[in-house]
Amino acid sequence: MLYDLHELQRSFLNPLAAFTDTGSQLFSHPFSPLSYTPVSRHIAAAYELMHRLGKDYEKPAWGIDDTEMDGKKVPVVCRDAQSTPFCRLVHFQRRLPRTRKADPVVLLVAPLSGHHATLLRDTVRALLPAHEVYVTDWVDARMVPADQGPFHLNDYVRTIQRFIRFLGPDLHVISVCQPTVPVLAAISLLAADGDPCVPRSMIMMGGPIDARKSPTQVNRLATTKPYSWFQDNLIHNVPGRYPGAGRPVYPGFLQHAGFIAMNPDRHLRSHYDFYLHLLSNDDEDAAAHRRFYDEYNAVLDMPAEFYLDTIRIVFQEYQLPSGTWVIDGQTVDPGRIGGVALLTIEGELDDISGQGQTRAAQDLCTGIDKRLKQHYTAPGCGHYGIFAGRRWRTAICPKIARFIRNAA
């Protein structure tokens, strides 16, 4: 019912969003006589702010058409290498001369936690000059027909294993945030089976491998509410107008409300600053605001089974660090991993995955030689700063590139 009410609200807001968009253009376009009235800039700014607050945000494009290598611009083609009903494996294929030595192949595992994989655009851009990059691009659950069945956390693990096998044994796996847990599980099970496609290295960034350490607001929410509360209050069926009609999901609009509720003052100030930038004709800062919120406000629905499994297995029962996680009859034991280089990365100021939660992988992977293990805490970095922004590009990405080449 709540999802249906949300759709009804959207149907009322869409005309308003269209009207305010048109109004903003009328009072700002150089060919419109209204743009030369005394208060035109104020009216245009107010209209655009209202438009952005009321509009629908679709999944953004990757927008990665080229990269720079050896001082030259190289075209990049984004194509699907494999796909499942719930995930596309996207390959950023660089058009390189045949004489160039092959770069390390990287599987970048994006979170299935509300935002689209395009949130890792900056991550991909920085990796592309020196790596062959593949990314997991998770499908909005409301677009997956219900007859495709449920999608559990264990299915996520098996999906990662499928992609690892497809890309082969000389692979390097980078997981960002939430997928550190299923990626560690996937590699643990591959190692336990003696699979020849166990990757050469795994880089784990800002994830809740052991959510008992330095609990954050996210962790506290999961532990102060019973499992039944999440089931009863956050799970809703997809309305009839979508391909996934009837599928139980954790809707994107509820996730977005949770994101905003974590830092409401910061978002309010950001929108007010955007209004001031428009008034002062500060196009650069206004454009930066648009880019950020075009991504931040674009959310997807998560399969209910996956979300509820994550709450229970990762945040309430801590099954991975306690050694009680069983997938298809196999116990997940990171201690079975050997000969794989391990790099864990945390942000000093991370308020989503607290300090020590990712580093826990170092202790769990008892079968990896200490010489193959590294940890890095990025000073002054929050959660998003470890995979996007200046510190990511200038400090963290070069460290990862060196680590991968040493492990290759």
VMD Tcl script that draws the C-alpha trace (Angstrom):
set ca {
  {0.00 0.00 0.00}
  {2.81 2.44 0.85}
  {4.43 1.87 -2.54}
  {1.11 2.58 -4.25}
  {0.71 5.79 -2.24}
  {4.22 6.83 -3.28}
  {3.34 6.26 -6.94}
  {0.18 8.34 -6.49}
  {2.26 11.13 -4.98}
  {4.65 10.94 -7.94}
  {1.73 11.27 -10.36}
  {0.77 14.54 -8.63}
  {4.34 15.86 -8.48}
  {5.26 15.12 -12.08}
  {3.15 17.97 -13.55}
  {4.60 20.35 -10.95}
  {8.14 19.24 -11.82}
  {7.43 19.80 -15.52}
  {5.90 23.24 -14.83}
  {8.81 24.42 -12.68}
  {11.32 23.17 -15.26}
  {9.58 25.18 -17.96}
  {9.32 28.19 -15.67}
  {13.01 28.07 -14.91}
  {13.82 28.06 -18.64}
  {11.44 30.96 -19.33}
  {13.15 33.15 -16.75}
  {16.75 32.17 -17.60}
  {17.01 31.45 -21.32}
  {18.74 34.28 -23.20}
  {16.13 34.17 -26.00}
  {13.23 34.65 -23.56}
  {12.18 38.26 -22.87}
  {11.16 37.22 -19.33}
  {14.82 36.54 -18.50}
  {15.50 40.31 -18.62}
  {12.98 41.32 -15.95}
  {14.37 42.69 -12.63}
  {13.68 39.55 -10.57}
  {14.11 36.96 -13.31}
  {17.18 35.37 -11.74}
  {15.41 34.91 -8.38}
  {12.35 33.38 -10.05}
  {14.45 31.07 -12.25}
  {16.51 29.92 -9.27}
  {13.40 29.21 -7.18}
  {11.79 27.31 -10.05}
  {14.89 25.18 -10.66}
  {15.24 24.37 -6.96}
  {11.56 23.29 -6.83}
  {12.02 21.26 -10.00}
  {14.99 19.36 -8.61}
  {13.21 18.69 -5.32}
  {10.13 17.32 -7.07}
  {11.44 15.50 -10.15}
  {12.07 11.79 -10.69}
  {15.72 10.78 -10.90}
  {16.53 8.06 -13.41}
  {19.65 5.91 -13.37}
  {22.51 8.16 -14.61}
  {24.64 7.17 -17.57}
  {28.22 6.11 -16.94}
  {29.44 8.88 -19.23}
  {32.88 7.32 -19.63}
  {33.77 7.59 -23.31}
  {37.55 7.77 -23.07}
  {40.55 7.58 -20.78}
  {44.10 8.91 -20.89}
  {46.99 6.51 -21.27}
  {50.62 7.47 -21.82}
  {49.53 11.05 -22.44}
  {47.07 10.06 -25.17}
  {43.27 9.92 -25.17}
  {41.99 6.37 -25.69}
  {38.34 5.58 -26.59}
  {36.35 3.45 -24.14}
  {33.31 1.35 -25.04}
  {30.94 0.22 -22.28}
  {29.37 -3.15 -23.05}
  {27.79 -6.10 -21.26}
  {30.18 -9.03 -20.88}
  {27.66 -11.24 -19.05}
  {24.26 -10.81 -17.48}
  {21.85 -12.45 -15.06}
  {18.28 -11.36 -14.24}
  {19.61 -9.31 -11.30}
  {23.02 -8.13 -12.52}
  {24.94 -7.06 -15.61}
  {28.70 -7.49 -15.78}
  {29.83 -4.31 -17.54}
  {33.18 -4.18 -19.33}
  {34.83 -0.83 -19.98}
  {36.68 -1.92 -23.08}
  {39.61 0.28 -24.08}
  {40.68 0.40 -27.71}
  {44.40 -0.24 -27.32}
  {47.14 -0.92 -29.84}
  {47.94 -4.61 -30.18}
  {51.54 -3.97 -29.21}
  {50.64 -2.74 -25.71}
  {51.25 -5.16 -22.88}
  {48.04 -6.40 -21.24}
  {47.00 -4.62 -18.04}
  {45.73 -6.45 -14.93}
  {42.06 -7.46 -15.09}
  {39.96 -5.99 -12.25}
  {36.47 -6.99 -11.14}
  {35.01 -3.99 -9.31}
  {32.08 -5.20 -7.21}
  {29.59 -2.40 -6.65}
  {27.22 -2.30 -3.69}
  {23.62 -3.43 -3.97}
  {22.54 -0.96 -1.31}
  {20.27 1.66 -2.80}
  {22.35 3.58 -5.30}
  {23.19 2.45 -8.80}
  {26.65 1.16 -9.68}
  {27.29 4.48 -11.46}
  {28.07 5.86 -8.00}
  {31.48 4.28 -8.64}
  {32.05 6.35 -11.79}
  {35.05 8.13 -10.25}
  {36.43 4.78 -9.12}
  {36.24 3.41 -12.65}
  {37.75 6.56 -14.21}
  {40.80 6.39 -11.98}
  {41.34 2.65 -12.54}
  {40.94 2.67 -16.33}
  {44.36 4.05 -17.38}
  {46.18 1.04 -15.90}
  {43.58 -1.74 -15.62}
  {41.06 -3.74 -17.65}
  {37.92 -2.95 -15.65}
  {34.71 -4.96 -15.20}
  {31.90 -3.74 -12.90}
  {28.84 -5.41 -11.40}
  {25.86 -3.27 -12.44}
  {22.93 -4.42 -10.28}
  {19.44 -4.30 -11.79}
  {16.62 -2.36 -10.11}
  {14.53 -5.15 -8.54}
  {11.26 -3.55 -9.66}
  {12.39 -4.19 -13.24}
  {12.96 -7.94 -12.67}
  {9.81 -10.02 -13.37}
  {8.56 -11.89 -10.32}
  {8.74 -15.21 -12.19}
  {12.56 -14.92 -12.06}
  {12.28 -15.92 -8.41}
  {13.83 -14.47 -5.24}
  {17.36 -13.16 -4.82}
  {19.05 -13.93 -1.51}
  {22.44 -12.95 -0.11}
  {23.61 -16.47 -1.01}
  {22.57 -15.78 -4.63}
  {24.75 -12.66 -4.55}
  {27.69 -14.83 -3.48}
  {27.06 -17.29 -6.31}
  {26.75 -14.42 -8.83}
  {30.18 -13.12 -7.81}
  {31.62 -16.62 -8.14}
  {30.15 -16.88 -11.63}
  {31.80 -13.62 -12.71}
  {35.13 -14.60 -11.13}
  {35.13 -17.88 -13.04}
  {34.22 -16.05 -16.25}
  {37.15 -13.63 -15.89}
  {39.70 -16.30 -14.99}
  {42.45 -16.94 -12.43}
  {44.59 -13.86 -13.13}
  {41.87 -11.63 -11.70}
  {42.03 -8.91 -9.03}
  {38.79 -8.26 -7.12}
  {37.93 -4.88 -5.58}
  {34.83 -4.70 -3.38}
  {33.43 -1.40 -2.15}
  {31.35 -1.21 1.05}
  {28.53 -3.76 1.39}
  {29.92 -6.38 -1.06}
  {33.07 -6.93 0.99}
  {31.08 -9.54 2.92}
  {29.70 -11.62 0.00}
  {32.96 -11.23 -1.95}
  {34.98 -12.61 0.96}
  {32.46 -15.45 1.19}
  {32.63 -16.14 -2.54}
  {36.44 -16.35 -2.56}
  {36.45 -18.43 0.64}
  {34.19 -21.04 -0.94}
  {36.21 -21.07 -4.18}
  {39.38 -21.66 -2.16}
  {37.72 -24.42 -0.11}
  {36.72 -26.18 -3.35}
  {40.22 -25.88 -4.79}
  {38.84 -23.86 -7.69}
  {41.61 -22.76 -10.10}
  {39.89 -19.39 -10.59}
  {40.67 -18.08 -7.10}
  {41.82 -14.49 -7.82}
  {45.35 -13.23 -7.35}
  {44.33 -10.41 -5.01}
  {41.35 -8.97 -3.18}
  {41.02 -5.34 -2.17}
  {38.29 -4.64 0.38}
  {37.20 -1.07 0.99}
  {34.98 0.30 3.75}
  {32.78 -2.74 4.36}
  {31.03 -4.35 7.38}
  {33.02 -7.59 7.51}
  {32.73 -7.48 11.31}
  {30.00 -4.99 12.17}
  {30.63 -5.45 15.90}
  {33.69 -3.23 15.70}
  {33.23 0.56 16.10}
  {29.45 0.40 15.46}
  {28.01 3.34 13.53}
  {24.49 4.71 13.24}
  {23.83 2.18 10.48}
  {24.92 -0.70 12.72}
  {22.92 0.58 15.68}
  {19.71 0.75 13.64}
  {20.12 -2.90 12.66}
  {20.71 -4.01 16.24}
  {18.13 -1.89 18.07}
  {15.24 -3.12 15.92}
  {14.14 -6.77 15.76}
  {14.30 -8.63 12.45}
  {10.48 -8.59 12.30}
  {10.48 -4.76 12.33}
  {12.42 -4.61 9.08}
  {10.17 -7.26 7.59}
  {6.94 -5.52 8.61}
  {7.89 -1.88 7.98}
  {10.37 -1.74 5.10}
  {9.25 -4.46 2.70}
  {6.58 -3.64 0.08}
  {5.36 -5.16 -3.16}
  {6.18 -3.56 -6.52}
  {3.09 -1.88 -8.07}
  {1.46 -3.25 -11.20}
  {2.91 -0.82 -13.74}
  {6.46 -2.22 -13.42}
  {7.84 -5.47 -14.88}
  {8.51 -6.73 -11.34}
  {4.88 -6.29 -10.27}
  {4.21 -8.19 -7.05}
  {7.89 -8.71 -6.18}
  {8.65 -7.90 -2.50}
  {11.34 -5.21 -2.30}
  {12.93 -2.66 -0.03}
  {11.86 0.37 -2.10}
  {14.41 2.91 -3.23}
  {12.34 5.85 -2.01}
  {12.46 4.50 1.56}
  {16.21 4.00 1.30}
  {16.59 7.56 0.01}
  {14.59 8.88 2.95}
  {16.99 7.03 5.24}
  {20.03 8.52 3.49}
  {18.63 12.04 3.94}
  {17.67 11.41 7.57}
  {21.28 10.62 8.46}
  {22.41 14.18 7.64}
  {19.34 16.40 7.10}
  {21.10 19.65 7.98}
  {23.87 19.00 5.46}
  {21.37 18.40 2.64}
  {19.27 21.43 3.57}
  {22.36 23.62 3.53}
  {23.49 22.15 0.23}
  {20.20 23.04 -1.45}
  {20.22 26.54 -0.03}
  {23.78 27.01 -1.28}
  {22.64 25.77 -4.71}
  {19.98 28.51 -4.74}
  {22.62 31.11 -3.86}
  {24.95 29.80 -6.58}
  {22.18 30.26 -9.14}
  {21.56 33.81 -7.94}
  {25.24 34.70 -8.16}
  {25.61 33.04 -11.57}
  {28.16 30.61 -10.13}
  {27.75 28.00 -12.85}
  {30.60 25.74 -11.75}
  {29.34 25.16 -8.20}
  {25.74 24.87 -9.40}
  {26.80 22.22 -11.94}
  {28.68 20.32 -9.22}
  {25.51 20.29 -7.10}
  {23.47 18.96 -10.02}
  {25.98 16.20 -10.74}
  {26.11 15.07 -7.13}
  {22.35 14.97 -6.58}
  {21.61 13.47 -10.00}
  {23.55 10.47 -8.68}
  {22.59 10.65 -5.01}
  {18.85 10.91 -5.67}
  {18.80 8.06 -8.22}
  {17.97 4.95 -6.20}
  {16.92 1.40 -6.97}
  {14.71 -1.15 -5.23}
  {16.53 -4.00 -3.49}
  {15.17 -7.57 -3.47}
  {13.51 -8.10 -0.10}
  {15.22 -11.45 0.48}
  {18.68 -9.99 -0.08}
  {18.06 -7.01 2.19}
  {16.59 -9.08 5.04}
  {19.38 -11.66 4.77}
  {21.94 -8.84 5.02}
  {20.27 -7.44 8.13}
  {20.22 -10.82 9.83}
  {23.48 -12.43 8.64}
  {25.75 -9.37 8.56}
  {24.40 -6.90 11.12}
  {22.51 -8.97 13.70}
  {24.12 -12.41 13.84}
  {27.64 -11.53 12.54}
  {27.80 -14.93 10.87}
  {30.94 -14.27 8.80}
  {33.31 -13.31 11.66}
  {31.73 -15.84 14.03}
  {32.17 -18.71 11.56}
  {28.48 -19.71 11.44}
  {27.59 -18.71 7.88}
  {26.60 -21.77 5.84}
  {25.86 -21.55 2.08}
  {24.43 -24.63 0.35}
  {25.79 -26.86 3.11}
  {29.28 -25.29 3.11}
  {30.60 -23.23 6.02}
  {32.16 -19.96 4.92}
  {35.72 -20.03 6.26}
  {38.07 -17.23 5.10}
  {40.90 -19.19 6.71}
  {40.80 -21.53 3.69}
  {42.10 -18.75 1.43}
  {45.81 -18.99 0.72}
  {48.18 -17.35 -1.74}
  {45.83 -14.43 -2.39}
  {47.15 -10.94 -1.68}
  {44.86 -8.98 0.65}
  {44.56 -5.20 0.97}
  {41.99 -3.67 3.32}
  {41.19 0.04 3.19}
  {39.24 2.14 5.68}
  {38.43 5.83 5.97}
  {39.51 7.57 9.15}
  {36.18 9.44 9.32}
  {33.91 6.72 7.92}
  {30.49 7.03 9.58}
  {28.95 4.06 7.73}
  {31.52 1.28 8.21}
  {33.44 2.05 11.39}
  {37.16 1.58 11.92}
  {38.15 -2.05 12.26}
  {35.13 -3.48 10.43}
  {37.00 -3.97 7.15}
  {40.36 -4.64 8.77}
  {38.74 -7.68 10.40}
  {39.39 -9.55 7.14}
  {43.10 -9.50 8.03}
  {42.44 -11.65 11.11}
  {39.86 -13.90 9.44}
  {42.16 -14.81 6.52}
  {44.56 -16.88 8.63}
  {45.75 -18.89 5.62}
  {47.27 -15.85 3.86}
  {50.93 -15.17 4.53}
  {51.53 -11.93 6.42}
  {53.80 -10.76 3.60}
  {50.76 -10.74 1.29}
  {48.65 -8.63 3.64}
  {48.40 -4.84 3.80}
  {46.08 -2.39 5.51}
  {45.62 1.31 4.89}
  {43.56 3.84 6.83}
  {43.00 6.91 4.67}
  {43.49 10.04 6.82}
  {40.68 12.59 6.71}
  {38.50 10.34 4.54}
  {34.82 9.67 5.07}
  {32.97 6.74 3.53}
  {32.62 8.14 0.02}
  {36.10 9.64 0.07}
  {37.78 6.23 -0.09}
  {36.41 5.57 -3.60}
  {35.64 9.02 -5.03}
  {37.14 12.48 -4.99}
  {40.62 13.94 -4.72}
  {42.04 11.63 -2.02}
  {40.80 8.59 -3.93}
  {42.48 9.74 -7.13}
  {45.76 10.99 -5.67}
  {46.44 8.62 -2.77}
  {44.23 5.52 -2.63}
  {44.01 4.52 -6.29}
  {47.81 4.69 -6.84}
  {48.27 2.51 -3.75}
  {45.81 -0.06 -5.13}
  {47.53 -0.01 -8.54}
  {50.92 -0.74 -6.95}
  {49.42 -3.49 -4.80}
  {47.81 -5.17 -7.83}
  {51.00 -5.07 -9.87}
  {52.99 -6.57 -7.03}
  {50.42 -9.37 -6.79}
  {50.19 -9.98 -10.55}
}
mol new
graphics top color blue
foreach p $ca { graphics top sphere $p radius 0.5 }
foreach p [lrange $ca 0 end-1] q [lrange $ca 1 end] { graphics top cylinder $p $q radius 0.2 }
display resetview
